[in-house]
Amino acid sequence: MKVPDSAVQISGNTLTIHLVDVPVVDAFAFPPPLPPAPENGIYPVTLIPARISFDITYTKSGLPREIHPESRDPLSPVNWGGEMWDATNSGTFSLTYTDGSFSASGNFSSQGNFGEMGTEHNGVFVDRDERNASSAGPAASSQAQVTQTAEGAKQAGRTVLLKGHVPVKVSNQ
């Protein structure tokens, strides 16, 4: 589902998303398999029209971590760079089938789980951003040092192991 810009609000360390009655489809398998050609006009996969509403708030905390690409392989999961903060989220949701046969609602929180938010660049943008930074010359390097000093010390580098993900080496370089 595409989230419209009007549904996203950013204020300080907080990002909120508010959606109301967005049309979606529910399926009994995820992802729903592509249906084969119907036999006798009956599809083996049922997609159920529904509407969903939710509010979610993400809050970043602590100091940012600079992420630098660990690979130039375009298919590598570590071919990205950015600035990331530890973060939490919480929110509420409701879903109703269009025919009224089912509905659900509740709340959720990332408390006790891993979470982060920030900005990233990947794909062709990793190389473009790296080239722009290196071709800017010594003046840009001096400015970066002044900016970093003004912001204060950032967190020391560390390796983070995520469940089901590739280890990502983070540093403040």
C-alpha positions in Angstrom: 0.0 0.0 0.0 1.3 3.4 -0.9 1.2 5.8 2.0 0.4 9.4 0.9 2.7 12.2 2.0 -0.3 13.8 3.7 -0.5 10.8 6.1 3.1 11.3 7.4 4.1 13.9 9.9 7.6 14.5 11.1 8.3 16.7 14.2 11.6 16.6 16.0 12.5 13.0 17.0 9.0 11.7 16.1 7.4 10.4 12.9 3.6 9.6 12.8 1.5 7.9 10.2 -2.3 8.2 10.3 -4.4 6.3 7.8 -8.2 5.9 7.8 -10.3 3.4 5.8 -7.7 2.5 3.2 -8.8 -0.2 0.8 -6.7 -3.4 1.0 -7.2 -7.1 0.3 -6.7 -9.9 2.8 -5.5 -13.4 1.9 -5.3 -16.6 3.8 -1.7 -17.1 2.7 1.1 -14.5 2.6 2.2 -13.6 0.1 -0.8 -14.9 -1.8 0.3 -17.2 -4.6 -0.4 -16.2 -8.1 -3.7 -17.9 -9.1 -3.5 -20.4 -11.9 -6.0 -20.2 -14.7 -9.4 -21.0 -13.2 -10.9 -24.4 -13.7 -14.7 -24.2 -14.0 -14.5 -20.5 -13.1 -13.3 -21.2 -9.6 -10.0 -19.7 -8.3 -8.1 -21.6 -5.6 -7.0 -18.3 -3.9 -9.5 -16.0 -2.3 -8.6 -12.3 -1.9 -11.0 -10.6 0.4 -11.6 -6.8 0.1 -11.1 -5.0 3.4 -10.5 -1.5 4.8 -7.8 -0.7 7.3 -7.1 2.2 9.6 -4.0 2.8 11.8 -2.0 5.3 13.7 1.6 4.6 14.4 4.3 6.7 16.1 8.0 6.1 15.7 10.4 7.9 18.1 14.2 8.0 17.7 16.5 8.3 20.7 20.2 8.6 21.4 22.9 9.6 19.1 23.0 8.7 15.4 25.2 6.0 13.9 26.8 6.6 10.5 26.5 3.5 8.2 29.0 3.1 5.4 28.6 0.6 2.5 30.5 -2.6 3.3 30.2 -3.9 -0.3 29.9 -2.5 -3.9 28.0 -5.6 -5.0 24.6 -4.2 -6.1 22.8 -7.3 -4.7 24.5 -7.2 -1.3 22.3 -6.4 1.7 25.2 -4.3 3.1 25.5 -2.0 0.0 23.9 1.0 1.7 24.9 3.9 3.8 23.0 6.3 6.1 22.4 7.8 9.5 20.4 5.7 11.9 19.1 6.1 15.5 17.7 3.6 17.9 13.9 3.9 17.9 10.6 2.6 19.3 7.1 2.5 17.9 3.6 2.1 19.1 0.2 2.4 17.6 -3.4 1.2 17.0 -5.1 -0.5 14.1 -8.5 -1.7 12.9 -9.5 -3.8 9.9 -12.9 -4.7 8.6 -13.9 -6.9 5.7 -16.0 -5.0 3.2 -18.8 -7.5 3.5 -18.8 -7.1 7.3 -18.0 -10.8 8.0 -14.8 -10.1 10.0 -13.2 -7.2 11.9 -10.2 -6.9 14.2 -8.6 -4.1 16.2 -5.8 -3.7 18.7 -2.6 -1.9 19.6 1.0 -2.7 19.3 4.4 -1.6 20.5 8.1 -2.4 19.8 8.9 -2.3 23.5 11.6 -4.9 24.2 12.4 -5.4 20.5 15.0 -4.0 18.1 14.0 -0.8 16.3 15.8 2.0 14.4 14.9 4.8 12.1 16.9 7.2 9.9 17.9 8.0 6.4 19.7 5.8 3.9 21.0 5.7 0.4 21.4 2.6 -1.6 21.9 1.3 -5.2 23.2 3.9 -7.5 22.9 6.5 -4.8 25.6 4.9 -2.7 28.3 5.5 -5.3 26.9 8.9 -6.3 26.9 10.1 -2.7 30.4 8.7 -2.0 31.8 10.3 -5.2 30.2 13.7 -4.3 31.7 13.6 -0.8 35.2 12.6 -2.1 35.3 15.1 -5.0 34.3 18.0 -2.8 37.9 18.5 -1.7 39.5 19.5 1.6 37.2 22.3 2.3 34.2 19.9 2.6 36.3 17.7 4.8 37.1 20.6 7.1 33.5 21.6 7.2 32.5 18.0 8.1 34.9 18.0 11.0 33.6 21.3 12.3 30.0 20.1 12.0 30.9 16.8 13.8 32.7 18.7 16.6 29.7 21.1 16.9 27.3 18.1 17.2 29.4 16.5 19.9 30.9 13.0 19.9 28.9 10.3 18.2 28.5 6.7 19.4 31.6 4.5 19.0 31.6 1.9 16.2 30.0 -1.4 17.0 28.7 -4.5 15.2 25.0 -5.2 15.4 23.6 -8.7 14.9 20.0 -8.6 13.8 17.7 -11.7 13.9 17.5 -13.1 10.4 19.7 -10.3 9.0 23.3 -10.0 7.9 25.6 -8.5 10.5 26.0 -4.7 9.9 29.2 -3.0 11.0 28.4 0.5 12.2 31.0 3.2 12.8 31.2 6.9 13.3 33.6 7.6 10.4 
